Structures are given as structure tokens and as C-alpha cells.
Amino acid sequence: MLLQLKDLSVRYGPKTILSSVNLEIGKGEIVGLIGPNGSGKSTLMKAMVGLIPSRGAINYNSKPLRSISAKHLSRHVAYMAQERDVAWDLSVERVLALGCEAVGGSIRMPKHKAELEETIVSLGLEAIRNASILEVSGGEKARALLGRALMQKTSLIVADEPTAGLDPEHQLELQEIFQNLQQQGTSMLVSLHDWTYAARLCTHLALLNEGKLVAYGTPADVLTQARVEEVYRVKAHILETEQGPVITPTTRL
């Protein structure tokens, strides 16, 4: 198993943020992490890459996280945070190159230079490749930081709300990129708020509520009318189409 979480718990002082979360991700799976605001999605992602202390077991390829150095971990997993503040005045191209360098590569090498060019084109960053990351739009910054994660060429990508700030065209483009990576064997854990997007992109969904994993399975099994009402406190309209389900919140309960 690529990633395994056993009884993962996180506390901030007396407050429990996550409680006994068990989750597994295998090769080529796209797992969508969904749930209301404050349910613990970002906390879970930070804990599983060692950014915050936690209890329980976190294993990568059966190896405990605590036994893996930060440098070695960067070869297992690429992490894209929800917070996208950048302090350094670097070009977009240079930001992408940092992902390659994190795993010991260099864009001076023909192989990595070609990967950089491919990533820039696939994310539609050609026009801003030389622009400062401090001066591009929020959506462009999001794509650049995703590009940095992709340049690590890891077997697992963890992305916290990767579609935030993206217009519909680039959301669909990102879906295609993720699905292409999946076909190549890359696994992903992505937190999402858009139910339709989650249902169409992900092979499995993990639903968090109040720090607990309350459902895990296929999108059809997890995003039911009854569960949406119970967890999100809204009614939803679920429509099946040739392109996949369309799930729209309609009224509050």
C-alpha cells in the first residue's frame, strides 16, 4: 500500500481536530478528501506529510513516516498547501525548477529540462514563465505551485484545494492532468469542495465531519442525498449525465 494511516489523531491543546482516522491509498488512485469547513481536511494533509505532530501511524510503502528523512520523503510525496503565500521574488519557471531540485535533479540536465518544458506547456504557463511569482494572478500562482509539485515526479501528490482560484477552463484542464497522471500510476489525495468535480475526478472519496472519517468509498456510495443532508445540512439535486453526475446544493435544512 502506497500510503496507510492508522488511528491518526491530532490535538491542539485540549481540542481534538482529528480522531482515529484510518485511510489507505493504493497505486493509481485519486482519493478526494471532502467535508464541511473545519472538518479537518487541511490538518489531515499536514499531519500525513509531517508538518504538524500527530498520534497514530503514518506509513509510506510500509515504512513509518518518522523513519523517513525529509529529503527522502520528497521523493515519495509532493505537497501543495492551501496557503499560497510566496515570499521570494522568483520567476514562475524558477518556482517549477525548485520541485526538480527538491529531489536532487537539475534543469541543466536534458531530461529534467524537457520535463520542465512539458509541465509549463501542460499548465498553460508559457506566457508568464519569466514573470515574477509575486506579480501573477491567484490562479496563475496556483498553477505554478502545482507545477512545482509535479516536477518532483513522486508516486503520490497531496494537494489541498488545488482548484481554488482556477476558472472553469483551467479546472477542467487540471482534471485532465490528474487523470493522465493516474493512468501513469501516480496516486493523489486532493481536498475539494465542489461535489460534481470530486465525483468526476476521483476514484474514491473520503468524507470527514468534525474530525472523523464518516464515509469512504466510490463517489456514488459516498455522495448520497441522505449523507449530504446529514453532514452538510443541505438538500442537493443529483443528476446523472453522460459526462458524469452533476451534484448541486439546493436548500439549507
Summary of the structure (lengths in Angstrom):
residues: 253
radius of gyration: 18.3
end to end distance: 39.6
largest distance: 57.4
contacts: 801
relative contact order: 0.16
helix: 37%
strand: 31%
